[in-house]
């Protein structure tokens, strides 16, 4: 029985020694294949408890995996990989028990590997103590020097355990205040035909995507502004309708924070400029987006005859474009009827072009 206990103790010590050697080599950057680490914090509870032993392997990892990150050779931690940084050169990690992601992204070079197993503290600590106690008891039975040698080994072990383990700084609760970000203003810029959303705060934009009425639109940004440039036809539809555009912005701030904002912005636009010039109709669109109008003519060739009417003609003027339309050739009397929609209502203008 004592021989079986001794063999079991030796086997456990051999496995622990092998894992210890692999871990030291990995920490030194000599041979990074497999290793172990003791968790000293509760940031990953309840999936990983304090004093649990994690086994990690140098293998491919993906979002959702628990990874081992080493900032130095002696300072490592295990957190969950939740997202990528823009460009893919680093990752964003988070402890399961933490309310927010870790404040600093982690370079992929600092990731040693993914956690492949977790040995609960209730299992590995008793096994370790058993494996150490058996040979110490055996040595202690040796006459004269046995007890003294065992006490010396226990003293060294206790010293190493105390210095390396118990002196690790305990996790202190910290009140986390979310970054404050204010919407400075949002408006439609007629000059660039774009929606502008600006922010103030201590975070800078590092990525942004904009949508107008659920339509993905060209998006430009700098540290504080997002500029969303929708298609011209979409702006024309908004102007014909209620004039209200719903602008959605999905943005990343300083690579660690995300924003999903939705803003209702009014597109006021301007009425088309309609005027007679030398018996013809001139229509100018002062807006930056297209504008559609229906035009028909009421005309007569001489005084006293019945009025004649042309069919409706639909014209579309490009942004800041102009069109010249003439009534039937030879008509002495002519009116133009112009219809268009703005902000959900039909507008009508009747223009005298010729009179005798």
C-alpha positions, -999 to 999 in steps of 0.1 A, spaced: 0 0 0 28 24 9 45 16 -24 14 24 -43 11 57 -24 47 65 -32 43 58 -69 11 79 -71 30 108 -53 59 105 -77 36 105 -108 18 136 -96 51 153 -89 64 144 -123 34 158 -141 36 190 -120 73 193 -126 68 188 -164 41 215 -165 63 238 -144 93 234 -168 70 240 -198 56 271 -182 90 285 -173 102 280 -209 71 296 -223 74 326 -200 111 330 -212 100 327 -248 121 297 -255 95 270 -261 59 281 -260 37 251 -263 19 243 -231 17 258 -196 -2 264 -165 -11 294 -144 -27 299 -110 -55 325 -111 -51 351 -83 -82 372 -90 -119 368 -93 -123 387 -125 -134 355 -144 -159 342 -119 -179 321 -120 -163 302 -149 -128 304 -133 -125 310 -95 -96 324 -76 -68 299 -70 -80 276 -98 -53 262 -121 -57 269 -158 -40 249 -185 -33 267 -217 -20 257 -251 -4 277 -279 -32 272 -304 -55 292 -326 -81 311 -307 -113 329 -317 -139 352 -302 -154 338 -270 -123 319 -260 -105 325 -227 -69 335 -235 -37 339 -215 -21 373 -220 13 381 -207 23 418 -204 57 408 -190 74 374 -183 60 374 -148 27 393 -152 0 373 -170 -38 371 -168 -66 351 -182 -96 370 -197 -121 364 -225 -114 375 -260 -145 395 -271 -136 416 -301 -109 427 -325 -93 461 -328 -96 480 -361 -69 466 -384 -68 432 -365 -34 439 -349 -48 436 -313 -77 422 -295 -101 434 -268 -105 413 -237 -129 413 -207 -132 395 -174 -165 377 -171 -171 393 -137 -161 428 -149 -187 453 -160 -167 467 -188 -139 455 -213 -103 459 -202 -91 495 -207 -62 487 -230 -63 465 -261 -39 435 -261 -13 430 -289 -16 396 -304 21 391 -297 12 391 -260 -13 363 -263 4 330 -252 -26 308 -261 -61 297 -253 -72 280 -220 -80 244 -227 -87 232 -192 -95 245 -157 -85 224 -127 -106 235 -97 -87 246 -66 -105 219 -46 -88 193 -67 -53 204 -76 -43 219 -41 -50 187 -22 -32 166 -49 -2 189 -47 -1 188 -9 -4 150 -11 24 147 -36 47 168 -15 38 153 18 45 117 9 82 121 1 87 145 30 73 120 54 95 93 39 126 115 43 115 125 78 117 89 89 154 88 81 174 89 114 191 121 125 190 142 94 156 132 81 135 154 103 158 184 99 159 180 61 121 178 59 117 209 80 142 227 58 123 218 26 90 228 42 105 261 52 117 268 17 84 257 2 65 279 27 87 309 19 83 305 -19 45 300 -15 43 331 7 64 354 -14 50 344 -48 14 336 -38 2 353 -8 19 386 -16 2 390 -49 -19 422 -46 -55 413 -39 -82 424 -62 -96 457 -50 -131 467 -60 -130 498 -82 -159 521 -90 -160 523 -128 -175 554 -143 -185 551 -179 -170 576 -203 -191 606 -208 -199 616 -243 -222 644 -254 -240 650 -287 -228 685 -297 -251 690 -326 -267 673 -356 -278 690 -388 -281 687 -426 -254 706 -444 -267 719 -477 -232 727 -490 -220 691 -488 -254 675 -491 -246 655 -460 -257 650 -424 -232 661 -398 -232 647 -362 -206 661 -338 -197 649 -303 -178 663 -274 -160 643 -247 -128 625 -238 -131 598 -265 -121 600 -301 -138 583 -331 -118 555 -346 -144 539 -368 -179 549 -380 -207 537 -403 -238 557 -411 -273 548 -423 -300 572 -435 -336 557 -433 -319 523 -430 -299 528 -462 -261 524 -458 -245 557 -469 -210 569 -475 -195 579 -441 -165 601 -433 -153 609 -398 -126 625 -377 -120 624 -340 -152 644 -332 -174 644 -363 -194 619 -384 -204 630 -419 -230 608 -436 -235 614 -473 -267 596 -486 -276 590 -522 -293 620 -539 -324 601 -547 -329 592 -511 -327 629 -501 -352 637 -528 -376 612 -514 -371 627 -479 -378 662 -492 -410 651 -509 -421 633 -478 -421 645 -442 -386 661 -445 -374 641 -415 -345 618 -419 -335 591 -394 -297 590 -393 -282 560 -375 -245 559 -366 -225 529 -354 -191 541 -341 -161 530 -322 -144 553 -297 -107 550 -289 -109 513 -299 -126 503 -266 -161 519 -266 -190 516 -290 -218 539 -298 -251 533 -316 -270 565 -321 -301 574 -339 -310 610 -348 -339 626 -365 -327 655 -386 -348 678 -407 -341 684 -444 -356 718 -450 -346 724 -485 -357 753 -506 -386 759 -530 -377 758 -567 -373 791 -584 -398 794 -612 -400 824 -634 -409 835 -670 -381 846 -693 -388 858 -729 -420 838 -731 -404 806 -718 -405 789 -684 -372 788 -664 -370 765 -634 -340 764 -611 -334 738 -583 -314 755 -555 -311 723 -536 -281 699 -536 -304 669 -544 -326 661 -574 -361 676 -576 -389 663 -598 -417 685 -611 -448 681 -634 -452 708 -660 -481 715 -684 -490 745 -706 -524 762 -711 -522 782 -744 -540 798 -773 -529 811 -807 -552 841 -808 -575 861 -786 -610 847 -782 -603 811 -790 -607 783 -765 -578 774 -744 -557 744 -753 -538 722 -729 -507 701 -732 -501 668 -714 -482 668 -681 -444 665 -685 -423 652 -657 -388 667 -654 -361 660 -629 -336 686 -621 -302 677 -607 -289 695 -577 -285 732 -585 -296 724 -620 -318 746 -644 -343 738 -671 -359 760 -698 -393 749 -712 -413 766 -739 -450 765 -747 -461 753 -782 -445 773 -809 -466 802 -823 -489 805 -792 -497 841 -783 -511 834 -749 -496 809 -725 -496 799 -689 -475 772 -672 -488 750 -644 -460 735 -622 -467 709 -596 -442 694 -571 -441 679 -536 -423 693 -506 -426 681 -470 -456 659 -477 -477 685 -495 -483 692 -531 -473 726 -543 -487 744 -573 -475 775 -592 -493 790 -622 -470 813 -642 -480 837 -670 -456 833 -699 -472 852 -729 -501 876 -732 -508 888 -767 
